[in-house]
Amino acid sequence: MLQRAIRRLRDELAARDILLEPHFWFSDEWFSPDGVPGIAIPFYLAHPRLERLERRMSSSVEGGNAAGLMRILRHEAGHVVDTAFRLRRRKLWRETFGSASLPYPTRYVANPSSRDFVTHLDGWYAQAHPAEDFAETFAVWLAPRSNWRQRYAGTPALAKLEAMDDLMRSIRGRRPVVRTASRVDPVASNDLSLRDYYRRHLQRRVDSDFSMIDRTLDRGLSKVRPRGPHRQHRRADSCLRALRPDLIRHVMAHTAIDRYGAEQLVQFAVDRARERRLWLRGSMRERRAAAERTVRRLAKAALSGETMRFTL
């Protein structure tokens, strides 16, 4: 799957007449280093056993399915294009996205209701830093059939996509300026044990602030396991996961959130319900109604301008 995705990314770049073939290597996470037009891939995608371990420890695998993998590769390709053609030095880049020289924050605040940014990766990642805003915008621009002109019509994000179109037109058919094939932090030189890696990884998630989601979940879900003879109480994460497609459609039908935003909100609800061991009470009909109310409240909280904090 990884090899197919890399070939597909190269084909998408070639179809846009971007003369660039990023090089790849395994490291401890996804990234594209400053000054290196290549992409580091997390080690757990190298083997099915490592991928199963990652799923068990983190509840999900970044790039563990074909669609998610292409989203990440397109994002990282944005950093590669930026580096290879030194685009961040251009006036249009700075006027559109801001200063790439700003320091990366240890945390960033995301506003799910903002229309100033595209939505591509989880966590409204375009809001983390100008360089991530560029990479996310590039990914949406690059994706075949993304229909970005219609999807973002009437929003400030459309101006960024049109600026991206101008930038990409200026480099079509040109050779990249930066061509180094260096590898930064390759996994072969990493002596960190899996135990230590996952200890650090889990601590970063603990440090993230999910208070907006938790407050909303606490209104509709139970913090303690219901007692008594009622046998129809269920773990909330299992119920939410089983209802996930219906809940996504419910959010889209009752709020102004688009499909990808709805998917993120429902997935956050599933993850937090699992981590906090929350419960849903009552019959199947009652549990469904409670789940729908909960995700609807979550979507409305996001649209009202309530922010979420993520650890980088």
Secondary structure, 3 states (H helix, E strand, C coil): CHHHHHHHHHHHHHHCCCCCCCEEEEECCCECCCCCCEEEEEHHHHCHHHHHHHHHHHCCCCCCCHHHHHHHHHHHHHHHHHHHCCHHHCHHHHHHHCCCCCCCCCEEEECCCCCCCCCCCHHHHHHCCHHHHHHHHHHHHHCCCCCHHHHCCCCHHHHHHHHHHHHHHHHCCCCCCCCCCCCCCCHHHCCCCHHHHHHHHHHHHHHCECHHHHHHHHHHCECCCCCCCCCCCEEHHHHHHHCHHHHHHHHHHHCCCCHHHHHHHHHHHHHHHHHCCCEECCCHHHHHHHHHHHHHHHHHHHHCCCCEEEEC
